[in-house]
Amino acid sequence: MSSSDEEWNEGFKHLRKYVSENRNANVPVSYVSPDRYKLGIWLLAQKRSGARLGERKVKLLRQQGVAID
């Protein structure tokens, strides 16, 4: 697994925790998790990347309730 995949998986792990706790994927851009992970910035970058992320990652994000093109 590449370091970029590891970084993506770390962000996705934080997203899943956020969704579990908040019951939605509406993460404010300014949101920083208790362990100081900048989830809001990470999610914004994923949304901006859109289809360039690849089908698998887009599907995983959509399953968490993220609106992504």
MOPAC internal coordinates of N, CA, C and O (Angstrom, degrees):
PM7 1SCF
backbone

  N    0.0000 0     0.00 0     0.00 0    0    0    0
  C    1.4494 1     0.00 0     0.00 0    1    0    0
  C    1.5256 1   108.91 1     0.00 0    2    1    0
  O    1.2310 1   121.00 1   -46.19 1    3    2    1
  N    1.3160 1   115.70 1   133.81 1    3    2    1
  C    1.4661 1   119.87 1  -178.91 1    5    3    2
  C    1.5289 1   110.55 1   -76.50 1    6    5    3
  O    1.2310 1   121.04 1   -17.10 1    7    6    5
  N    1.3102 1   115.62 1   162.90 1    7    6    5
  C    1.4682 1   119.20 1   179.14 1    9    7    6
  C    1.5251 1   110.80 1   -64.79 1   10    9    7
  O    1.2310 1   120.16 1   148.11 1   11   10    9
  N    1.3461 1   117.29 1   -31.89 1   11   10    9
  C    1.4647 1   118.56 1   178.15 1   13   11   10
  C    1.5281 1   110.77 1   -67.92 1   14   13   11
  O    1.2310 1   120.22 1   144.40 1   15   14   13
  N    1.3454 1   117.19 1   -35.60 1   15   14   13
  C    1.4683 1   120.67 1   175.47 1   17   15   14
  C    1.5207 1   110.43 1   -66.83 1   18   17   15
  O    1.2310 1   120.53 1   140.58 1   19   18   17
  N    1.3132 1   116.59 1   -39.42 1   19   18   17
  C    1.4642 1   120.28 1   178.53 1   21   19   18
  C    1.5259 1   110.11 1   -64.31 1   22   21   19
  O    1.2310 1   120.42 1   138.02 1   23   22   21
  N    1.3273 1   116.79 1   -41.98 1   23   22   21
  C    1.4644 1   120.73 1   178.05 1   25   23   22
  C    1.5256 1   110.43 1   -63.78 1   26   25   23
  O    1.2310 1   120.34 1   138.18 1   27   26   25
  N    1.3422 1   116.96 1   -41.82 1   27   26   25
  C    1.4570 1   120.39 1   179.28 1   29   27   26
  C    1.5252 1   110.00 1   -63.60 1   30   29   27
  O    1.2310 1   120.66 1   135.51 1   31   30   29
  N    1.3146 1   116.34 1   -44.49 1   31   30   29
  C    1.4703 1   120.28 1   179.57 1   33   31   30
  C    1.5171 1   111.70 1   -61.59 1   34   33   31
  O    1.2310 1   120.21 1   144.12 1   35   34   33
  N    1.3239 1   117.19 1   -35.88 1   35   34   33
  C    1.4635 1   121.30 1   177.05 1   37   35   34
  C    1.5341 1   110.04 1   -63.85 1   38   37   35
  O    1.2310 1   120.31 1   134.64 1   39   38   37
  N    1.3115 1   117.01 1   -45.36 1   39   38   37
  C    1.4634 1   120.63 1   177.35 1   41   39   38
  C    1.5199 1   111.40 1   -62.61 1   42   41   39
  O    1.2310 1   120.50 1   137.18 1   43   42   41
  N    1.3148 1   116.65 1   -42.82 1   43   42   41
  C    1.4650 1   120.73 1  -179.00 1   45   43   42
  C    1.5222 1   110.70 1   -65.26 1   46   45   43
  O    1.2310 1   120.37 1   142.38 1   47   46   45
  N    1.3194 1   116.90 1   -37.62 1   47   46   45
  C    1.4716 1   120.95 1   176.75 1   49   47   46
  C    1.5329 1   109.95 1   -59.85 1   50   49   47
  O    1.2310 1   120.69 1   135.99 1   51   50   49
  N    1.3101 1   116.29 1   -44.01 1   51   50   49
  C    1.4645 1   120.14 1   178.55 1   53   51   50
  C    1.5258 1   111.12 1   -66.20 1   54   53   51
  O    1.2310 1   120.31 1   142.02 1   55   54   53
  N    1.3299 1   117.00 1   -37.98 1   55   54   53
  C    1.4543 1   120.15 1   177.61 1   57   55   54
  C    1.5236 1   110.61 1   -62.52 1   58   57   55
  O    1.2310 1   120.21 1   134.29 1   59   58   57
  N    1.3123 1   117.21 1   -45.71 1   59   58   57
  C    1.4696 1   120.42 1   179.90 1   61   59   58
  C    1.5219 1   110.93 1   -59.28 1   62   61   59
  O    1.2310 1   120.36 1   139.35 1   63   62   61
  N    1.3143 1   116.92 1   -40.65 1   63   62   61
  C    1.4666 1   120.62 1   178.63 1   65   63   62
  C    1.5222 1   110.18 1   -65.18 1   66   65   63
  O    1.2310 1   120.36 1   136.52 1   67   66   65
  N    1.3274 1   116.92 1   -43.48 1   67   66   65
  C    1.4629 1   121.38 1   179.07 1   69   67   66
  C    1.5264 1   110.17 1   -59.83 1   70   69   67
  O    1.2310 1   120.38 1   132.84 1   71   70   69
  N    1.3273 1   116.89 1   -47.16 1   71   70   69
  C    1.4662 1   121.49 1  -179.05 1   73   71   70
  C    1.5304 1   110.05 1   -63.25 1   74   73   71
  O    1.2310 1   120.34 1   138.91 1   75   74   73
  N    1.3067 1   116.95 1   -41.09 1   75   74   73
  C    1.4572 1   121.24 1   178.65 1   77   75   74
  C    1.5329 1   111.20 1   -60.24 1   78   77   75
  O    1.2310 1   120.54 1   138.36 1   79   78   77
  N    1.3062 1   116.57 1   -41.64 1   79   78   77
  C    1.4664 1   121.49 1  -177.18 1   81   79   78
  C    1.5276 1   113.04 1   -80.37 1   82   81   79
  O    1.2310 1   119.98 1   147.96 1   83   82   81
  N    1.3337 1   117.64 1   -32.04 1   83   82   81
  C    1.4627 1   121.75 1  -173.28 1   85   83   82
  C    1.5270 1   114.34 1  -109.33 1   86   85   83
  O    1.2310 1   120.61 1   171.81 1   87   86   85
  N    1.3035 1   116.45 1    -8.19 1   87   86   85
  C    1.4637 1   123.47 1   179.96 1   89   87   86
  C    1.5246 1   114.04 1    60.17 1   90   89   87
  O    1.2310 1   120.60 1  -155.50 1   91   90   89
  N    1.3224 1   116.46 1    24.50 1   91   90   89
  C    1.4588 1   121.31 1   173.42 1   93   91   90
  C    1.5232 1   108.67 1  -160.97 1   94   93   91
  O    1.2310 1   121.34 1   -12.49 1   95   94   93
  N    1.3285 1   115.05 1   167.51 1   95   94   93
  C    1.4671 1   120.68 1  -179.81 1   97   95   94
  C    1.5231 1   111.00 1  -109.69 1   98   97   95
  O    1.2310 1   120.67 1  -155.48 1   99   98   97
  N    1.3225 1   116.33 1    24.52 1   99   98   97
  C    1.4692 1   121.30 1  -179.46 1  101   99   98
  C    1.5267 1   109.50 1   -85.55 1  102  101   99
  O    1.2310 1   121.30 1  -109.91 1  103  102  101
  N    1.3081 1   115.12 1    70.09 1  103  102  101
  C    1.4626 1   121.67 1  -176.56 1  105  103  102
  C    1.5324 1   109.27 1   -80.78 1  106  105  103
  O    1.2310 1   119.77 1   -59.69 1  107  106  105
  N    1.3359 1   118.04 1   120.31 1  107  106  105
  C    1.4660 1   119.20 1   175.89 1  109  107  106
  C    1.5365 1   110.22 1   -62.17 1  110  109  107
  O    1.2310 1   120.57 1   -36.46 1  111  110  109
  N    1.3112 1   116.51 1   143.54 1  111  110  109
  C    1.4678 1   120.80 1  -179.25 1  113  111  110
  C    1.5259 1   110.79 1   -56.66 1  114  113  111
  O    1.2310 1   120.45 1   147.80 1  115  114  113
  N    1.3156 1   116.75 1   -32.20 1  115  114  113
  C    1.4740 1   121.04 1  -177.90 1  117  115  114
  C    1.5289 1   113.32 1   -82.41 1  118  117  115
  O    1.2310 1   120.22 1   178.32 1  119  118  117
  N    1.3478 1   117.18 1    -1.68 1  119  118  117
  C    1.4728 1   119.33 1  -175.19 1  121  119  118
  C    1.5278 1   111.94 1   -68.54 1  122  121  119
  O    1.2310 1   121.68 1   -48.17 1  123  122  121
  N    1.3285 1   114.40 1   131.83 1  123  122  121
  C    1.4613 1   122.69 1   174.59 1  125  123  122
  C    1.5205 1   106.17 1  -126.70 1  126  125  123
  O    1.2310 1   120.29 1   -50.95 1  127  126  125
  N    1.3235 1   117.05 1   129.05 1  127  126  125
  C    1.4664 1   120.95 1  -177.68 1  129  127  126
  C    1.5332 1   110.82 1   -69.22 1  130  129  127
  O    1.2310 1   120.54 1   -15.21 1  131  130  129
  N    1.3254 1   116.58 1   164.79 1  131  130  129
  C    1.4729 1   119.59 1   179.53 1  133  131  130
  C    1.5404 1   113.62 1   -55.74 1  134  133  131
  O    1.2310 1   120.55 1   151.55 1  135  134  133
  N    1.3403 1   116.56 1   -28.45 1  135  134  133
  C    1.4745 1   118.72 1   178.56 1  137  135  134
  C    1.5388 1   111.65 1   -92.48 1  138  137  135
  O    1.2310 1   121.40 1  -162.07 1  139  138  137
  N    1.3287 1   114.93 1    17.93 1  139  138  137
  C    1.4739 1   124.22 1   173.90 1  141  139  138
  C    1.5334 1   114.98 1    73.22 1  142  141  139
  O    1.2310 1   120.35 1  -159.60 1  143  142  141
  N    1.3175 1   116.94 1    20.40 1  143  142  141
  C    1.4661 1   119.76 1   175.81 1  145  143  142
  C    1.5256 1   108.15 1   -81.28 1  146  145  143
  O    1.2310 1   120.26 1   -50.60 1  147  146  145
  N    1.3208 1   117.12 1   129.40 1  147  146  145
  C    1.4642 1   122.21 1  -177.49 1  149  147  146
  C    1.5305 1   110.12 1   -83.98 1  150  149  147
  O    1.2310 1   121.26 1  -107.05 1  151  150  149
  N    1.3239 1   115.20 1    72.95 1  151  150  149
  C    1.4605 1   121.83 1  -175.59 1  153  151  150
  C    1.5190 1   111.98 1   -63.23 1  154  153  151
  O    1.2310 1   119.75 1   139.43 1  155  154  153
  N    1.3210 1   118.08 1   -40.57 1  155  154  153
  C    1.4633 1   120.57 1  -179.37 1  157  155  154
  C    1.5196 1   112.23 1   -59.13 1  158  157  155
  O    1.2310 1   120.67 1   136.49 1  159  158  157
  N    1.3164 1   116.32 1   -43.51 1  159  158  157
  C    1.4697 1   121.62 1   178.29 1  161  159  158
  C    1.5281 1   110.31 1   -67.03 1  162  161  159
  O    1.2310 1   120.47 1   137.71 1  163  162  161
  N    1.3320 1   116.70 1   -42.29 1  163  162  161
  C    1.4627 1   121.14 1   179.20 1  165  163  162
  C    1.5294 1   110.47 1   -59.73 1  166  165  163
  O    1.2310 1   120.94 1   132.68 1  167  166  165
  N    1.3410 1   115.81 1   -47.32 1  167  166  165
  C    1.4589 1   119.24 1  -177.11 1  169  167  166
  C    1.5243 1   111.26 1   -66.20 1  170  169  167
  O    1.2310 1   120.03 1   140.85 1  171  170  169
  N    1.3125 1   117.54 1   -39.15 1  171  170  169
  C    1.4607 1   120.65 1   176.55 1  173  171  170
  C    1.5332 1   110.43 1   -58.79 1  174  173  171
  O    1.2310 1   120.30 1   137.24 1  175  174  173
  N    1.3118 1   117.02 1   -42.76 1  175  174  173
  C    1.4734 1   121.03 1   178.87 1  177  175  174
  C    1.5258 1   110.97 1   -62.95 1  178  177  175
  O    1.2310 1   120.17 1   142.38 1  179  178  177
  N    1.3330 1   117.28 1   -37.62 1  179  178  177
  C    1.4665 1   120.04 1   179.07 1  181  179  178
  C    1.5194 1   110.27 1   -65.91 1  182  181  179
  O    1.2310 1   120.97 1   136.20 1  183  182  181
  N    1.3337 1   115.75 1   -43.80 1  183  182  181
  C    1.4683 1   119.91 1   179.78 1  185  183  182
  C    1.5244 1   110.94 1   -62.80 1  186  185  183
  O    1.2310 1   120.53 1   140.65 1  187  186  185
  N    1.3118 1   116.59 1   -39.35 1  187  186  185
  C    1.4719 1   120.06 1   179.51 1  189  187  186
  C    1.5256 1   111.51 1   -68.60 1  190  189  187
  O    1.2310 1   120.53 1   148.25 1  191  190  189
  N    1.3142 1   116.59 1   -31.75 1  191  190  189
  C    1.4722 1   120.57 1   178.94 1  193  191  190
  C    1.5195 1   111.39 1   -72.03 1  194  193  191
  O    1.2310 1   120.44 1   146.16 1  195  194  193
  N    1.3190 1   116.76 1   -33.84 1  195  194  193
  C    1.4609 1   121.74 1   177.29 1  197  195  194
  C    1.5139 1   113.21 1    53.02 1  198  197  195
  O    1.2310 1   120.91 1    49.09 1  199  198  197
  N    1.3185 1   115.87 1  -130.91 1  199  198  197
  C    1.4649 1   122.31 1  -174.77 1  201  199  198
  C    1.5250 1   112.86 1   -62.34 1  202  201  199
  O    1.2310 1   119.81 1   158.98 1  203  202  201
  N    1.3186 1   117.97 1   -21.02 1  203  202  201
  C    1.4708 1   120.14 1   178.85 1  205  203  202
  C    1.5244 1   112.23 1   -63.83 1  206  205  203
  O    1.2310 1   120.75 1   163.54 1  207  206  205
  N    1.3404 1   116.17 1   -16.46 1  207  206  205
  C    1.4658 1   119.95 1   177.83 1  209  207  206
  C    1.5242 1   111.72 1   -67.20 1  210  209  207
  O    1.2310 1   120.79 1   151.90 1  211  210  209
  N    1.3065 1   116.10 1   -28.10 1  211  210  209
  C    1.4557 1   121.33 1  -175.07 1  213  211  210
  C    1.5214 1   109.69 1   102.74 1  214  213  211
  O    1.2310 1   121.47 1   -25.35 1  215  214  213
  N    1.3201 1   114.80 1   154.65 1  215  214  213
  C    1.4670 1   120.87 1  -174.95 1  217  215  214
  C    1.5267 1   113.33 1   -57.80 1  218  217  215
  O    1.2310 1   120.34 1   137.05 1  219  218  217
  N    1.3196 1   116.96 1   -42.95 1  219  218  217
  C    1.4645 1   120.95 1  -176.12 1  221  219  218
  C    1.5271 1   111.72 1   -60.89 1  222  221  219
  O    1.2310 1   120.48 1   131.46 1  223  222  221
  N    1.3119 1   116.70 1   -48.54 1  223  222  221
  C    1.4659 1   120.36 1  -177.68 1  225  223  222
  C    1.5265 1   110.90 1   -68.85 1  226  225  223
  O    1.2310 1   120.11 1   139.85 1  227  226  225
  N    1.3396 1   117.40 1   -40.15 1  227  226  225
  C    1.4590 1   120.44 1   177.49 1  229  227  226
  C    1.5250 1   109.60 1   -60.86 1  230  229  227
  O    1.2310 1   120.36 1   136.01 1  231  230  229
  N    1.3149 1   116.92 1   -43.99 1  231  230  229
  C    1.4692 1   120.93 1   179.43 1  233  231  230
  C    1.5291 1   110.85 1   -61.28 1  234  233  231
  O    1.2310 1   120.17 1   135.54 1  235  234  233
  N    1.3183 1   117.28 1   -44.46 1  235  234  233
  C    1.4652 1   120.78 1   179.78 1  237  235  234
  C    1.5292 1   111.10 1   -62.36 1  238  237  235
  O    1.2310 1   120.43 1   137.80 1  239  238  237
  N    1.3214 1   116.79 1   -42.20 1  239  238  237
  C    1.4608 1   120.03 1   178.65 1  241  239  238
  C    1.5304 1   110.77 1   -64.46 1  242  241  239
  O    1.2310 1   120.36 1   135.73 1  243  242  241
  N    1.3181 1   116.93 1   -44.27 1  243  242  241
  C    1.4691 1   120.57 1   178.66 1  245  243  242
  C    1.5188 1   111.28 1   -61.10 1  246  245  243
  O    1.2310 1   120.18 1   142.39 1  247  246  245
  N    1.3216 1   117.27 1   -37.61 1  247  246  245
  C    1.4691 1   120.48 1   179.01 1  249  247  246
  C    1.5236 1   111.51 1   -63.13 1  250  249  247
  O    1.2310 1   120.29 1   156.05 1  251  250  249
  N    1.3177 1   117.06 1   -23.95 1  251  250  249
  C    1.4682 1   120.91 1   177.89 1  253  251  250
  C    1.5402 1   111.09 1   -88.57 1  254  253  251
  O    1.2310 1   120.68 1   175.82 1  255  254  253
  N    1.3276 1   116.31 1    -4.18 1  255  254  253
  C    1.4598 1   120.15 1   178.46 1  257  255  254
  C    1.5176 1   114.42 1    98.02 1  258  257  255
  O    1.2310 1   120.30 1  -166.75 1  259  258  257
  N    1.3158 1   117.03 1    13.25 1  259  258  257
  C    1.4652 1   121.31 1   179.37 1  261  259  258
  C    1.5300 1   108.44 1   -81.59 1  262  261  259
  O    1.2310 1   120.99 1   -51.45 1  263  262  261
  N    1.3238 1   115.71 1   128.55 1  263  262  261
  C    1.4676 1   120.71 1   174.68 1  265  263  262
  C    1.5176 1   107.27 1   -83.27 1  266  265  263
  O    1.2310 1   121.00 1   -65.72 1  267  266  265
  N    1.3259 1   115.70 1   114.28 1  267  266  265
  C    1.4611 1   120.54 1  -176.66 1  269  267  266
  C    1.5198 1   109.33 1  -141.70 1  270  269  267
  O    1.2310 1   120.47 1   -39.21 1  271  270  269
  N    1.3275 1   116.72 1   140.79 1  271  270  269
  C    1.4764 1   121.23 1   179.76 1  273  271  270
  C    1.5105 1   110.44 1   -93.06 1  274  273  271
  O    1.2310 1   120.10 1   180.00 1  275  274  273

